Amino acid sequence: MSGLEAAGLALAVFPVVVTGINQMATGIQTIREWRNHRLKLKDYASSLSSAKVSFSDTLEILLTDIVGDQEYELLINEPSGPMWKNPRYEQRLRARLGRSYEVYFVTVQTLAFNLRSMCEKLSIDDDGRVAWDNFGTVKREIERFRMIASKGVYKETIADIRRNNKELREFTHTSISLEPSRRHRRSKRPLAELKLIRKHAASLYKVLMTEKAWKCKCRSSHIASLRLEARPQTAEGVEAKVAQQYSFRILLTVVDERCPVGSKAQWEDIEVVASLESGSLRSHPHQRQAENR
């Protein structure tokens, strides 16, 4: 499950639990001795309605420029719909949240868990209906509600939901405030990578041109061919581990005019990998034979 999909599921549970609590309050409003319970239920429903508005506002800020206005309306109206699984939205969300994404995702899951916990404690099904089919059941459920409420369980759960909302709001505002500087750093990465590749290529060229690189006296008979390759794009900047993946493939051959035409010549395919830690180049030779043409 993606982070955006989890947010949609959390948004879908809010009206379910609020509808169920309001149904409970309506069902006991004619019973005078349960009037205090009804007031508590109304207070819980009001608190959760406010939490839903807060969560929706945070999502609206988070999804600005990630989805269009019409798409946003479709998402909000169908919190369990397929649009919440759109990988393009998820990719943009990851880019916006950056290193906060995993923590954000866990917080949204915790929020959804707390909402479902409220539903289970109050016997509310997925459609927001309360499982009360007769007066005996109502009396038993209200007594259970009174016992749980006296321990402050519902208040604690609502407090947890408010805390989840606060954390999500802070993550969202911080990520958006950092977005311009992150975008600026990303715009510099291709140039930084190009400079790094040129630096390694220049180092390799110097090695091949020095006499120390050749142990024989027939330097003029050796040919070194550098293979041009597409370089990978990095998403999170130029780091040592990424830079070490930059490699150059060199084909070494020997030209000997004494060899008859059509004879096989020895050539060696070498992969040279940049090492930032030692400041050197490591090679991995692969000796092969090829037809002399």
C-alpha positions in Angstrom: 0.0 0.0 0.0 1.3 3.4 -1.0 1.4 6.5 1.3 -1.3 8.2 -0.8 -3.5 5.2 -0.8 -3.2 5.0 3.0 -4.3 8.7 3.3 -7.4 7.9 1.2 -8.3 5.0 3.4 -7.9 7.1 6.5 -10.1 9.8 4.9 -12.8 7.2 4.2 -13.0 6.0 7.8 -13.7 9.4 9.3 -17.4 9.7 8.0 -18.0 6.1 9.0 -17.2 6.6 12.7 -18.9 10.0 12.9 -22.1 8.6 11.3 -22.1 5.7 13.7 -21.6 7.8 16.8 -24.4 10.2 15.7 -26.6 7.2 15.2 -25.9 6.0 18.7 -26.7 9.4 20.1 -30.0 9.6 18.2 -30.9 6.1 19.4 -30.7 6.9 23.1 -32.1 10.5 23.0 -35.5 9.4 24.3 -34.1 7.7 27.4 -33.7 10.3 30.1 -31.2 8.4 32.3 -28.8 8.1 29.4 -28.8 11.8 28.6 -25.2 12.2 29.8 -24.0 9.4 27.6 -25.7 11.1 24.6 -23.8 14.4 25.3 -20.5 12.5 25.5 -21.3 10.8 22.1 -22.1 14.2 20.5 -18.9 15.6 21.9 -16.9 12.7 20.4 -18.7 13.1 17.0 -17.9 16.9 17.0 -14.2 16.2 17.9 -13.9 13.7 15.1 -15.6 15.9 12.6 -13.1 18.7 13.4 -10.3 16.1 13.0 -11.6 15.2 9.6 -11.6 18.8 8.5 -8.1 19.3 9.7 -6.9 16.1 7.9 -8.7 17.2 4.7 -7.1 20.6 4.9 -3.6 19.0 5.3 -4.2 16.7 2.3 -5.3 19.7 0.2 -2.1 21.6 1.0 0.0 18.4 0.5 -1.6 17.6 -2.9 -1.4 21.2 -4.3 0.4 21.0 -7.7 0.5 17.2 -7.4 -3.0 16.8 -8.7 -5.2 19.2 -10.6 -8.4 20.9 -9.1 -10.8 18.4 -10.8 -8.6 15.5 -9.8 -8.5 16.6 -6.2 -12.3 16.8 -6.1 -12.6 13.3 -7.4 -10.1 12.1 -4.9 -11.9 13.7 -2.0 -15.3 12.4 -3.1 -14.0 8.9 -3.6 -11.5 8.3 -0.8 -11.5 4.6 -1.5 -11.4 5.0 -5.3 -8.7 3.8 -7.7 -7.2 7.3 -8.3 -5.5 7.1 -4.9 -3.4 4.2 -6.3 -2.1 6.3 -9.2 1.7 5.7 -9.3 2.3 9.2 -10.9 0.7 10.9 -7.8 2.7 8.6 -5.5 6.0 9.5 -7.2 5.3 13.2 -6.9 4.3 12.8 -3.2 7.6 11.0 -2.5 9.5 13.8 -4.2 7.7 16.5 -2.1 8.0 14.7 1.3 11.6 13.6 0.7 13.1 12.0 3.8 9.8 12.6 5.7 7.9 10.2 3.4 8.3 7.0 5.5 7.5 8.7 8.8 4.5 10.4 7.1 3.3 7.0 5.8 3.5 5.4 9.3 1.6 8.4 10.9 -1.2 8.1 8.3 -1.4 4.3 9.1 -1.6 5.0 12.8 -4.3 7.6 12.2 -6.4 5.0 10.3 -5.8 2.4 13.0 -7.0 4.8 15.7 -10.2 5.5 13.7 -10.9 1.8 13.1 -10.3 1.2 16.8 -13.1 3.7 17.6 -15.4 1.8 15.3 -14.6 -1.5 16.9 -15.1 -0.2 20.5 -18.5 1.3 19.5 -19.6 -1.7 17.4 -19.8 0.4 14.2 -19.7 -1.5 10.9 -18.1 -0.4 7.6 -21.3 1.4 6.6 -21.5 3.5 9.8 -24.3 1.4 11.2 -24.5 0.4 14.9 -25.1 -3.3 15.6 -28.1 -2.8 17.8 -31.2 -4.8 16.9 -33.2 -4.7 20.2 -33.5 -2.9 23.5 -31.5 -5.5 25.3 -28.6 -5.0 23.0 -28.9 -1.3 23.3 -28.8 -1.5 27.1 -25.8 -3.8 27.0 -23.8 -1.7 24.6 -24.6 1.5 26.4 -23.4 -0.1 29.7 -20.2 -1.2 27.9 -19.8 2.3 26.5 -20.2 3.8 30.0 -17.5 1.5 31.4 -15.0 2.2 28.7 -15.8 6.0 28.8 -15.2 6.0 32.5 -11.6 4.8 31.9 -11.0 7.6 29.4 -10.3 5.2 26.5 -12.3 7.2 24.0 -10.7 10.5 25.0 -7.3 8.9 24.7 -8.1 7.6 21.2 -9.4 11.0 20.1 -6.3 12.7 21.6 -4.1 10.2 19.6 -6.0 11.2 16.4 -5.5 14.9 17.1 -1.8 14.2 17.7 -1.5 12.3 14.4 -3.2 15.2 12.6 -0.8 17.7 14.2 2.3 15.6 13.1 0.9 15.3 9.5 0.3 19.0 9.4 3.8 19.8 10.6 5.4 17.3 8.1 3.4 18.9 5.3 4.3 22.5 6.0 8.0 21.7 6.6 8.2 19.7 3.3 6.6 22.4 1.3 8.8 25.1 2.8 11.9 23.0 1.9 10.6 22.2 -1.6 12.2 25.2 -3.4 15.7 24.5 -2.0 15.4 20.8 -2.8 14.3 21.6 -6.4 17.3 24.0 -6.7 19.7 21.3 -5.5 18.2 18.7 -7.9 18.7 21.2 -10.8 22.4 21.2 -10.1 22.9 17.4 -10.0 23.3 16.7 -13.8 26.1 19.3 -14.0 27.8 17.9 -10.9 27.6 14.4 -12.3 29.0 15.5 -15.7 31.9 17.2 -13.9 32.5 14.0 -11.9 32.6 11.9 -15.1 35.0 14.3 -16.8 37.3 14.2 -13.8 37.4 10.4 -13.8 37.9 10.3 -17.6 40.8 12.8 -17.4 42.4 10.7 -14.6 42.1 7.6 -16.7 43.6 9.4 -19.8 46.6 10.5 -17.8 47.2 7.0 -16.5 47.2 5.6 -20.1 49.5 8.3 -21.4 52.2 7.8 -18.8 55.1 5.4 -19.4 54.5 3.8 -16.0 51.2 2.4 -17.3 53.1 0.1 -19.8 55.6 -2.5 -18.7 56.8 -3.2 -22.3 58.9 -1.1 -24.7 56.4 -1.3 -27.6 54.0 1.4 -26.6 53.4 2.5 -30.2 51.9 -1.0 -31.0 49.2 -0.7 -28.3 45.8 0.7 -29.0 43.4 1.7 -26.2 39.8 2.4 -27.2 37.4 4.0 -24.7 33.8 2.9 -25.0 31.2 5.6 -24.8 28.1 4.7 -22.7 25.0 6.4 -21.3 25.4 7.4 -17.7 22.8 6.7 -15.0 20.8 9.5 -13.5 20.8 9.8 -9.7 17.7 11.0 -7.8 19.3 12.0 -4.6 22.5 13.7 -5.5 26.1 12.6 -6.1 27.3 10.5 -3.3 30.3 8.2 -2.9 28.3 5.0 -3.4 26.8 6.4 -6.6 30.1 7.8 -7.9 31.8 4.4 -7.4 29.3 2.9 -9.9 30.7 5.1 -12.7 32.8 2.8 -14.8 34.7 3.0 -18.1 35.2 0.1 -20.5 38.5 0.1 -22.4 39.5 -2.2 -25.2 43.2 -2.9 -25.4 44.7 -4.4 -28.6 48.2 -4.9 -30.0 49.0 -4.1 -33.6 51.8 -6.3 -35.0 52.6 -5.9 -38.6 54.4 -9.2 -38.6 51.2 -11.1 -38.0 49.6 -12.5 -41.2 46.3 -11.1 -42.3 43.3 -13.2 -41.0 45.2 -14.4 -37.9 43.6 -14.1 -34.5 44.8 -11.3 -32.2 44.7 -11.0 -28.5 42.7 -8.2 -27.1 41.6 -7.4 -23.6 38.3 -5.8 -22.4 38.9 -3.9 -19.1 36.3 -2.3 -16.9 37.7 0.6 -14.8 35.7 1.7 -11.8 36.2 5.0 -10.0 37.1 4.8 -6.3 36.5 7.9 -4.2 37.8 6.4 -1.0 41.3 5.6 -2.3 41.4 8.2 -5.0 42.4 5.5 -7.5 41.0 3.5 -10.4 40.3 -0.2 -10.1 40.3 -2.4 -13.2 38.6 -5.7 -13.9 40.2 -7.3 -17.0 38.4 -9.8 -19.3 40.8 -11.4 -21.8 39.3 -12.5 -25.1 40.2 -13.3 -28.6 38.9 -11.5 -31.7 39.4 -11.8 -35.5 41.9 -9.4 -36.8 40.3 -7.2 -39.4 
